[in-house]
Amino acid sequence: MALAVIRTPSLEPWKPLQRKALPAGRPREWYVTHNRRLKAMRLAIALLDAGVYVPSKATNASIRATAQHIGIHPPSDTTCRMVRTFIRHGR
């Protein structure tokens, strides 16, 4: 017998997780790539929330406008390609 569980929404506002320090001792390129992936993921989520579900609709200009809208530095061309890759493989 299946039982449906109804969850009530929390009355507390959403709080982001606290950031932890990155592990020490890695090569610099690892940190650059890691931070680029985080930035690309934030941008991909913002674009998906805005209704951009197709990578061809996520032009460099629209990605940079989204970055400005959410308050992060404009991404490089490499990061823009990574955003489109995240959108493409998110299906």
Backbone as XML, in Angstrom:
<?xml version="1.0"?>
<chain id="A" units="angstrom">
  <residue number="1" name="MET">
    <atom name="N" x="0.843" y="-1.174" z="0.000"/>
    <atom name="CA" x="0.000" y="0.000" z="0.000"/>
    <atom name="C" x="0.889" y="1.237" z="0.000"/>
  </residue>
  <residue number="2" name="ALA">
    <atom name="N" x="0.640" y="2.118" z="-0.940"/>
    <atom name="CA" x="1.422" y="3.345" z="-1.060"/>
    <atom name="C" x="0.833" y="4.422" z="-0.170"/>
  </residue>
  <residue number="3" name="LEU">
    <atom name="N" x="1.716" y="5.199" z="0.390"/>
    <atom name="CA" x="1.287" y="6.254" z="1.277"/>
    <atom name="C" x="1.848" y="7.579" z="0.769"/>
  </residue>
  <residue number="4" name="ALA">
    <atom name="N" x="0.987" y="8.536" z="0.546"/>
    <atom name="CA" x="1.430" y="9.843" z="0.052"/>
    <atom name="C" x="1.805" y="10.722" z="1.240"/>
  </residue>
  <residue number="5" name="VAL">
    <atom name="N" x="2.936" y="11.372" z="1.108"/>
    <atom name="CA" x="3.394" y="12.268" z="2.161"/>
    <atom name="C" x="3.289" y="13.692" z="1.635"/>
  </residue>
  <residue number="6" name="ILE">
    <atom name="N" x="2.614" y="14.519" z="2.361"/>
    <atom name="CA" x="2.460" y="15.914" z="1.981"/>
    <atom name="C" x="3.400" y="16.737" z="2.858"/>
  </residue>
  <residue number="7" name="ARG">
    <atom name="N" x="4.316" y="17.451" z="2.206"/>
    <atom name="CA" x="5.252" y="18.275" z="2.946"/>
    <atom name="C" x="4.762" y="19.713" z="2.937"/>
  </residue>
  <residue number="8" name="THR">
    <atom name="N" x="4.819" y="20.327" z="4.082"/>
    <atom name="CA" x="4.461" y="21.739" z="4.149"/>
    <atom name="C" x="5.721" y="22.570" z="3.926"/>
  </residue>
  <residue number="9" name="PRO">
    <atom name="N" x="5.602" y="23.663" z="3.211"/>
    <atom name="CA" x="6.790" y="24.480" z="2.973"/>
    <atom name="C" x="7.307" y="25.088" z="4.273"/>
  </residue>
  <residue number="10" name="SER">
    <atom name="N" x="8.595" y="25.250" z="4.342"/>
    <atom name="CA" x="9.218" y="25.826" z="5.523"/>
    <atom name="C" x="8.895" y="27.310" z="5.603"/>
  </residue>
  <residue number="11" name="LEU">
    <atom name="N" x="8.720" y="27.812" z="6.808"/>
    <atom name="CA" x="8.436" y="29.223" z="7.000"/>
    <atom name="C" x="9.718" y="30.037" z="7.083"/>
  </residue>
  <residue number="12" name="GLU">
    <atom name="N" x="10.846" y="29.367" z="7.244"/>
    <atom name="CA" x="12.120" y="30.064" z="7.324"/>
    <atom name="C" x="12.613" y="30.380" z="5.915"/>
  </residue>
  <residue number="13" name="PRO">
    <atom name="N" x="13.250" y="31.549" z="5.736"/>
    <atom name="CA" x="13.788" y="31.865" z="4.407"/>
    <atom name="C" x="14.962" y="30.954" z="4.074"/>
  </residue>
  <residue number="14" name="TRP">
    <atom name="N" x="15.188" y="30.767" z="2.782"/>
    <atom name="CA" x="16.286" y="29.908" z="2.326"/>
    <atom name="C" x="17.614" y="30.556" z="2.645"/>
  </residue>
  <residue number="15" name="LYS">
    <atom name="N" x="18.537" y="29.787" z="3.167"/>
    <atom name="CA" x="19.866" y="30.302" z="3.480"/>
    <atom name="C" x="20.889" y="29.485" z="2.693"/>
  </residue>
  <residue number="16" name="PRO">
    <atom name="N" x="21.825" y="30.153" z="2.018"/>
    <atom name="CA" x="22.845" y="29.396" z="1.284"/>
    <atom name="C" x="23.769" y="28.656" z="2.251"/>
  </residue>
  <residue number="17" name="LEU">
    <atom name="N" x="24.366" y="27.589" z="1.751"/>
    <atom name="CA" x="25.307" y="26.839" z="2.566"/>
    <atom name="C" x="26.550" y="27.672" z="2.832"/>
  </residue>
  <residue number="18" name="GLN">
    <atom name="N" x="27.166" y="27.431" z="3.978"/>
    <atom name="CA" x="28.403" y="28.139" z="4.273"/>
    <atom name="C" x="29.517" y="27.552" z="3.425"/>
  </residue>
  <residue number="19" name="ARG">
    <atom name="N" x="30.371" y="28.430" z="2.944"/>
    <atom name="CA" x="31.469" y="27.991" z="2.097"/>
    <atom name="C" x="32.574" y="27.378" z="2.935"/>
  </residue>
  <residue number="20" name="LYS">
    <atom name="N" x="33.184" y="26.347" z="2.392"/>
    <atom name="CA" x="34.334" y="25.735" z="3.032"/>
    <atom name="C" x="35.572" y="26.091" z="2.224"/>
  </residue>
  <residue number="21" name="ALA">
    <atom name="N" x="36.690" y="26.125" z="2.879"/>
    <atom name="CA" x="37.933" y="26.434" z="2.188"/>
    <atom name="C" x="38.281" y="25.304" z="1.224"/>
  </residue>
  <residue number="22" name="LEU">
    <atom name="N" x="38.875" y="25.665" z="0.096"/>
    <atom name="CA" x="39.302" y="24.656" z="-0.866"/>
    <atom name="C" x="40.524" y="23.930" z="-0.325"/>
  </residue>
  <residue number="23" name="PRO">
    <atom name="N" x="40.721" y="22.690" z="-0.729"/>
    <atom name="CA" x="41.874" y="21.941" z="-0.223"/>
    <atom name="C" x="43.189" y="22.560" z="-0.680"/>
  </residue>
  <residue number="24" name="ALA">
    <atom name="N" x="44.137" y="22.569" z="0.217"/>
    <atom name="CA" x="45.444" y="23.150" z="-0.102"/>
    <atom name="C" x="46.317" y="22.123" z="-0.816"/>
  </residue>
  <residue number="25" name="GLY">
    <atom name="N" x="47.307" y="22.628" z="-1.541"/>
    <atom name="CA" x="48.298" y="21.753" z="-2.151"/>
    <atom name="C" x="48.002" y="21.320" z="-3.573"/>
  </residue>
  <residue number="26" name="ARG">
    <atom name="N" x="46.915" y="21.777" z="-4.145"/>
    <atom name="CA" x="46.605" y="21.422" z="-5.529"/>
    <atom name="C" x="47.307" y="22.386" z="-6.474"/>
  </residue>
  <residue number="27" name="PRO">
    <atom name="N" x="47.516" y="21.992" z="-7.721"/>
    <atom name="CA" x="48.086" y="22.935" z="-8.690"/>
    <atom name="C" x="47.102" y="24.076" z="-8.975"/>
  </residue>
  <residue number="28" name="ARG">
    <atom name="N" x="47.642" y="25.219" z="-9.355"/>
    <atom name="CA" x="46.810" y="26.399" z="-9.600"/>
    <atom name="C" x="45.733" y="26.134" z="-10.640"/>
  </residue>
  <residue number="29" name="GLU">
    <atom name="N" x="46.056" y="25.373" z="-11.667"/>
    <atom name="CA" x="45.085" y="25.085" z="-12.726"/>
    <atom name="C" x="43.848" y="24.378" z="-12.172"/>
  </residue>
  <residue number="30" name="TRP">
    <atom name="N" x="44.006" y="23.566" z="-11.130"/>
    <atom name="CA" x="42.866" y="22.869" z="-10.526"/>
    <atom name="C" x="41.895" y="23.890" z="-9.938"/>
  </residue>
  <residue number="31" name="TYR">
    <atom name="N" x="42.417" y="24.897" z="-9.216"/>
    <atom name="CA" x="41.569" y="25.914" z="-8.602"/>
    <atom name="C" x="40.862" y="26.756" z="-9.669"/>
  </residue>
  <residue number="32" name="VAL">
    <atom name="N" x="41.566" y="27.095" z="-10.729"/>
    <atom name="CA" x="40.972" y="27.881" z="-11.813"/>
    <atom name="C" x="39.816" y="27.106" z="-12.440"/>
  </residue>
  <residue number="33" name="THR">
    <atom name="N" x="40.048" y="25.838" z="-12.732"/>
    <atom name="CA" x="39.006" y="24.997" z="-13.335"/>
    <atom name="C" x="37.831" y="24.807" z="-12.387"/>
  </residue>
  <residue number="34" name="HIS">
    <atom name="N" x="38.129" y="24.585" z="-11.120"/>
    <atom name="CA" x="37.073" y="24.373" z="-10.130"/>
    <atom name="C" x="36.171" y="25.603" z="-10.034"/>
  </residue>
  <residue number="35" name="ASN">
    <atom name="N" x="36.777" y="26.782" z="-9.917"/>
    <atom name="CA" x="35.986" y="28.013" z="-9.809"/>
    <atom name="C" x="35.232" y="28.313" z="-11.103"/>
  </residue>
  <residue number="36" name="ARG">
    <atom name="N" x="35.825" y="27.956" z="-12.246"/>
    <atom name="CA" x="35.141" y="28.150" z="-13.528"/>
    <atom name="C" x="33.905" y="27.257" z="-13.609"/>
  </residue>
  <residue number="37" name="ARG">
    <atom name="N" x="34.027" y="26.022" z="-13.146"/>
    <atom name="CA" x="32.871" y="25.113" z="-13.154"/>
    <atom name="C" x="31.761" y="25.632" z="-12.249"/>
  </residue>
  <residue number="38" name="LEU">
    <atom name="N" x="32.124" y="26.129" z="-11.069"/>
    <atom name="CA" x="31.113" y="26.670" z="-10.161"/>
    <atom name="C" x="30.379" y="27.854" z="-10.785"/>
  </residue>
  <residue number="39" name="LYS">
    <atom name="N" x="31.134" y="28.742" z="-11.413"/>
    <atom name="CA" x="30.540" y="29.906" z="-12.056"/>
    <atom name="C" x="29.637" y="29.485" z="-13.212"/>
  </residue>
  <residue number="40" name="ALA">
    <atom name="N" x="30.103" y="28.531" z="-14.018"/>
    <atom name="CA" x="29.301" y="28.048" z="-15.144"/>
    <atom name="C" x="28.022" y="27.381" z="-14.656"/>
  </residue>
  <residue number="41" name="MET">
    <atom name="N" x="28.114" y="26.650" z="-13.559"/>
    <atom name="CA" x="26.919" y="25.987" z="-13.021"/>
    <atom name="C" x="25.916" y="27.021" z="-12.506"/>
  </residue>
  <residue number="42" name="ARG">
    <atom name="N" x="26.394" y="28.054" z="-11.819"/>
    <atom name="CA" x="25.482" y="29.105" z="-11.359"/>
    <atom name="C" x="24.789" y="29.783" z="-12.533"/>
  </residue>
  <residue number="43" name="LEU">
    <atom name="N" x="25.550" y="30.054" z="-13.590"/>
    <atom name="CA" x="24.965" y="30.690" z="-14.769"/>
    <atom name="C" x="23.986" y="29.768" z="-15.483"/>
  </residue>
  <residue number="44" name="ALA">
    <atom name="N" x="24.317" y="28.491" z="-15.586"/>
    <atom name="CA" x="23.413" y="27.537" z="-16.238"/>
    <atom name="C" x="22.097" y="27.431" z="-15.473"/>
  </residue>
  <residue number="45" name="ILE">
    <atom name="N" x="22.170" y="27.408" z="-14.161"/>
    <atom name="CA" x="20.952" y="27.333" z="-13.354"/>
    <atom name="C" x="20.117" y="28.595" z="-13.538"/>
  </residue>
  <residue number="46" name="ALA">
    <atom name="N" x="20.770" y="29.755" z="-13.556"/>
    <atom name="CA" x="20.043" y="31.011" z="-13.750"/>
    <atom name="C" x="19.378" y="31.056" z="-15.123"/>
  </residue>
  <residue number="47" name="LEU">
    <atom name="N" x="20.082" y="30.575" z="-16.154"/>
    <atom name="CA" x="19.492" y="30.554" z="-17.495"/>
    <atom name="C" x="18.329" y="29.574" z="-17.577"/>
  </residue>
  <residue number="48" name="LEU">
    <atom name="N" x="18.465" y="28.417" z="-16.956"/>
    <atom name="CA" x="17.362" y="27.454" z="-16.957"/>
    <atom name="C" x="16.158" y="28.020" z="-16.220"/>
  </residue>
  <residue number="49" name="ASP">
    <atom name="N" x="16.397" y="28.710" z="-15.114"/>
    <atom name="CA" x="15.289" y="29.350" z="-14.393"/>
    <atom name="C" x="14.626" y="30.436" z="-15.237"/>
  </residue>
  <residue number="50" name="ALA">
    <atom name="N" x="15.409" y="31.058" z="-16.119"/>
    <atom name="CA" x="14.873" y="32.110" z="-16.983"/>
    <atom name="C" x="14.184" y="31.549" z="-18.227"/>
  </residue>
  <residue number="51" name="GLY">
    <atom name="N" x="14.252" y="30.227" z="-18.419"/>
    <atom name="CA" x="13.551" y="29.611" z="-19.546"/>
    <atom name="C" x="14.412" y="29.323" z="-20.750"/>
  </residue>
  <residue number="52" name="VAL">
    <atom name="N" x="15.724" y="29.387" z="-20.621"/>
    <atom name="CA" x="16.628" y="29.059" z="-21.725"/>
    <atom name="C" x="16.999" y="27.589" z="-21.581"/>
  </residue>
  <residue number="53" name="TYR">
    <atom name="N" x="16.374" y="26.734" z="-22.386"/>
    <atom name="CA" x="16.584" y="25.290" z="-22.276"/>
    <atom name="C" x="17.401" y="24.718" z="-23.420"/>
  </residue>
  <residue number="54" name="VAL">
    <atom name="N" x="17.679" y="25.523" z="-24.442"/>
    <atom name="CA" x="18.395" y="25.059" z="-25.621"/>
    <atom name="C" x="19.729" y="25.790" z="-25.687"/>
  </residue>
  <residue number="55" name="PRO">
    <atom name="N" x="20.838" y="25.063" z="-25.848"/>
    <atom name="CA" x="22.149" y="25.719" z="-25.865"/>
    <atom name="C" x="22.286" y="26.786" z="-26.942"/>
  </residue>
  <residue number="56" name="SER">
    <atom name="N" x="21.615" y="26.623" z="-28.063"/>
    <atom name="CA" x="21.741" y="27.618" z="-29.132"/>
    <atom name="C" x="21.121" y="28.960" z="-28.734"/>
  </residue>
  <residue number="57" name="LYS">
    <atom name="N" x="20.198" y="28.963" z="-27.792"/>
    <atom name="CA" x="19.597" y="30.203" z="-27.307"/>
    <atom name="C" x="20.490" y="30.902" z="-26.282"/>
  </residue>
  <residue number="58" name="ALA">
    <atom name="N" x="21.477" y="30.183" z="-25.734"/>
    <atom name="CA" x="22.388" y="30.750" z="-24.742"/>
    <atom name="C" x="23.613" y="31.308" z="-25.447"/>
  </residue>
  <residue number="59" name="THR">
    <atom name="N" x="23.468" y="32.474" z="-26.019"/>
    <atom name="CA" x="24.593" y="33.117" z="-26.684"/>
    <atom name="C" x="25.512" y="33.731" z="-25.632"/>
  </residue>
  <residue number="60" name="ASN">
    <atom name="N" x="26.717" y="34.090" z="-26.068"/>
    <atom name="CA" x="27.647" y="34.728" z="-25.138"/>
    <atom name="C" x="27.037" y="35.999" z="-24.549"/>
  </residue>
  <residue number="61" name="ALA">
    <atom name="N" x="26.334" y="36.737" z="-25.377"/>
    <atom name="CA" x="25.720" y="37.987" z="-24.909"/>
    <atom name="C" x="24.649" y="37.714" z="-23.852"/>
  </residue>
  <residue number="62" name="SER">
    <atom name="N" x="23.826" y="36.700" z="-24.064"/>
    <atom name="CA" x="22.777" y="36.409" z="-23.085"/>
    <atom name="C" x="23.367" y="35.850" z="-21.793"/>
  </residue>
  <residue number="63" name="ILE">
    <atom name="N" x="24.439" y="35.080" z="-21.906"/>
    <atom name="CA" x="25.089" y="34.548" z="-20.705"/>
    <atom name="C" x="25.722" y="35.688" z="-19.910"/>
  </residue>
  <residue number="64" name="ARG">
    <atom name="N" x="26.361" y="36.611" z="-20.604"/>
    <atom name="CA" x="26.986" y="37.750" z="-19.914"/>
    <atom name="C" x="25.935" y="38.682" z="-19.309"/>
  </residue>
  <residue number="65" name="ALA">
    <atom name="N" x="24.803" y="38.835" z="-19.980"/>
    <atom name="CA" x="23.719" y="39.649" z="-19.414"/>
    <atom name="C" x="23.155" y="38.989" z="-18.160"/>
  </residue>
  <residue number="66" name="THR">
    <atom name="N" x="23.051" y="37.672" z="-18.175"/>
    <atom name="CA" x="22.581" y="36.941" z="-17.004"/>
    <atom name="C" x="23.574" y="37.088" z="-15.858"/>
  </residue>
  <residue number="67" name="ALA">
    <atom name="N" x="24.860" y="37.032" z="-16.170"/>
    <atom name="CA" x="25.888" y="37.201" z="-15.139"/>
    <atom name="C" x="25.766" y="38.576" z="-14.494"/>
  </residue>
  <residue number="68" name="GLN">
    <atom name="N" x="25.542" y="39.594" z="-15.300"/>
    <atom name="CA" x="25.385" y="40.945" z="-14.766"/>
    <atom name="C" x="24.128" y="41.020" z="-13.913"/>
  </residue>
  <residue number="69" name="HIS">
    <atom name="N" x="23.069" y="40.348" z="-14.351"/>
    <atom name="CA" x="21.801" y="40.376" z="-13.631"/>
    <atom name="C" x="21.911" y="39.711" z="-12.255"/>
  </residue>
  <residue number="70" name="ILE">
    <atom name="N" x="22.656" y="38.614" z="-12.160"/>
    <atom name="CA" x="22.771" y="37.923" z="-10.870"/>
    <atom name="C" x="23.953" y="38.424" z="-10.053"/>
  </residue>
  <residue number="71" name="GLY">
    <atom name="N" x="24.731" y="39.344" z="-10.609"/>
    <atom name="CA" x="25.757" y="40.002" z="-9.828"/>
    <atom name="C" x="27.109" y="39.316" z="-9.775"/>
  </residue>
  <residue number="72" name="ILE">
    <atom name="N" x="27.510" y="38.654" z="-10.859"/>
    <atom name="CA" x="28.845" y="38.065" z="-10.903"/>
    <atom name="C" x="29.600" y="38.657" z="-12.091"/>
  </residue>
  <residue number="73" name="HIS">
    <atom name="N" x="30.914" y="38.528" z="-12.065"/>
    <atom name="CA" x="31.745" y="39.083" z="-13.132"/>
    <atom name="C" x="31.403" y="38.435" z="-14.469"/>
  </residue>
  <residue number="74" name="PRO">
    <atom name="N" x="31.530" y="39.167" z="-15.561"/>
    <atom name="CA" x="31.240" y="38.590" z="-16.883"/>
    <atom name="C" x="32.152" y="37.393" z="-17.163"/>
  </residue>
  <residue number="75" name="PRO">
    <atom name="N" x="31.589" y="36.318" z="-17.679"/>
    <atom name="CA" x="32.387" y="35.120" z="-17.931"/>
    <atom name="C" x="33.209" y="35.232" z="-19.211"/>
  </residue>
  <residue number="76" name="SER">
    <atom name="N" x="34.247" y="34.434" z="-19.272"/>
    <atom name="CA" x="35.078" y="34.359" z="-20.475"/>
    <atom name="C" x="34.369" y="33.509" z="-21.524"/>
  </residue>
  <residue number="77" name="ASP">
    <atom name="N" x="34.953" y="33.469" z="-22.717"/>
    <atom name="CA" x="34.389" y="32.625" z="-23.776"/>
    <atom name="C" x="34.422" y="31.152" z="-23.366"/>
  </residue>
  <residue number="78" name="THR">
    <atom name="N" x="35.469" y="30.742" z="-22.666"/>
    <atom name="CA" x="35.573" y="29.345" z="-22.209"/>
    <atom name="C" x="34.452" y="29.018" z="-21.240"/>
  </residue>
  <residue number="79" name="THR">
    <atom name="N" x="34.170" y="29.923" z="-20.323"/>
    <atom name="CA" x="33.088" y="29.686" z="-19.364"/>
    <atom name="C" x="31.735" y="29.667" z="-20.067"/>
  </residue>
  <residue number="80" name="CYS">
    <atom name="N" x="31.559" y="30.516" z="-21.068"/>
    <atom name="CA" x="30.304" y="30.504" z="-21.831"/>
    <atom name="C" x="30.095" y="29.164" z="-22.537"/>
  </residue>
  <residue number="81" name="ARG">
    <atom name="N" x="31.172" y="28.613" z="-23.107"/>
    <atom name="CA" x="31.067" y="27.287" z="-23.723"/>
    <atom name="C" x="30.697" y="26.233" z="-22.682"/>
  </residue>
  <residue number="82" name="MET">
    <atom name="N" x="31.261" y="26.357" z="-21.491"/>
    <atom name="CA" x="30.961" y="25.401" z="-20.429"/>
    <atom name="C" x="29.499" y="25.503" z="-19.996"/>
  </residue>
  <residue number="83" name="VAL">
    <atom name="N" x="28.955" y="26.709" z="-19.959"/>
    <atom name="CA" x="27.541" y="26.901" z="-19.620"/>
    <atom name="C" x="26.663" y="26.187" z="-20.638"/>
  </residue>
  <residue number="84" name="ARG">
    <atom name="N" x="26.973" y="26.366" z="-21.927"/>
    <atom name="CA" x="26.186" y="25.687" z="-22.972"/>
    <atom name="C" x="26.311" y="24.166" z="-22.848"/>
  </residue>
  <residue number="85" name="THR">
    <atom name="N" x="27.482" y="23.684" z="-22.474"/>
    <atom name="CA" x="27.663" y="22.242" z="-22.287"/>
    <atom name="C" x="26.807" y="21.739" z="-21.130"/>
  </residue>
  <residue number="86" name="PHE">
    <atom name="N" x="26.762" y="22.498" z="-20.030"/>
    <atom name="CA" x="25.917" y="22.099" z="-18.904"/>
    <atom name="C" x="24.453" y="22.061" z="-19.306"/>
  </residue>
  <residue number="87" name="ILE">
    <atom name="N" x="24.010" y="23.047" z="-20.086"/>
    <atom name="CA" x="22.616" y="23.064" z="-20.522"/>
    <atom name="C" x="22.338" y="21.890" z="-21.453"/>
  </residue>
  <residue number="88" name="ARG">
    <atom name="N" x="23.263" y="21.591" z="-22.345"/>
    <atom name="CA" x="23.092" y="20.501" z="-23.304"/>
    <atom name="C" x="23.000" y="19.148" z="-22.608"/>
  </residue>
  <residue number="89" name="HIS">
    <atom name="N" x="23.876" y="18.910" z="-21.634"/>
    <atom name="CA" x="23.926" y="17.594" z="-20.985"/>
    <atom name="C" x="23.006" y="17.488" z="-19.782"/>
  </residue>
  <residue number="90" name="GLY">
    <atom name="N" x="22.245" y="18.522" z="-19.513"/>
    <atom name="CA" x="21.336" y="18.480" z="-18.383"/>
    <atom name="C" x="20.026" y="17.785" z="-18.672"/>
  </residue>
  <residue number="91" name="ARG">
    <atom name="N" x="19.841" y="17.370" z="-19.908"/>
    <atom name="CA" x="18.556" y="16.737" z="-20.289"/>
    <atom name="C" x="18.507" y="15.313" z="-19.848"/>
  </residue>
</chain>
